[in-house]
Amino acid sequence: MRFTCSRSGCAEAAAHAIRWRNPKIHAEDRRKTWLACEAHLETLREFLAARDFPLAVVPVSELDDTEARDR
């Protein structure tokens, strides 16, 4: 399995990448990446959205290995 879910305790394959940034500490061009399986996508996305962090959800197929390490 190339990518696994970022949710604590989950070892499922990730299907989605959530690219986000905290505008208070990250420059405009800086993005963090969390990976999500189908079961945890909404939980992780909602956690970030509740904090008003800019985010985008993309398929993990759009990631390269460098992005996946930047979690």
N, C-alpha and C positions, 0 to 999 in steps of 0.2 A: 504494500500500500504506500503510495507516494506521499499523500497528504492525510493527516488525521485531524479530527475536530479539536478546536481550541478549548472547548468547554471542559472544565476541571473534571477529571475522572472518566471522560469519554474517550474511547479508543476506536470509534467508528471512522470510516472513511469520510473525508470532507468532500462535499459536492459544491460548496459555495465559498467564496472569499469575500469578506467584508473589509473594504478599504475605508479607513477613517482617520481623522486627525482631531486633536484637541487644540482648538484655535488659541487657547491661552498659552500653550507651551510649544506648539509645532509651527514651523514656518509654513507658508501657503503651499509650497511644493512638497512638503513632508507628509507621508502617509504611513500608517501602521496597517497591518493586515492580520485579521483574525480569520480562522478557517472554521467552517460550520458543516456538520452533517445535516441531513434533512430534519431530524428531530430537534436540533438546537438552533437552527437558523433564526427563527423569530425571537427566541429568548435573547440571543446575543445581539441581534439587530435592535431590539427594543431597549436593551440596556444602554446602548450607545445613543440611540435616538432620544431617549429620555433626558440625556445630558446635553442635547442640542449639538452634538458633534456632527459635522458634515460627514456623510458616508455614502458609499455605493456598494451594491452587492453584484458580484460578477461570478461566473462559473470558474472553478479552480483550473479549468483548461486554459484560461487566460493568464495564469501565473507562470513565472519562471522560478527556479529554485531560490534565487536571491530574495524575491519578494516573500516567499513562504518562510524564510528564516527571519524576516523582519516582523516578528509577531510580538 
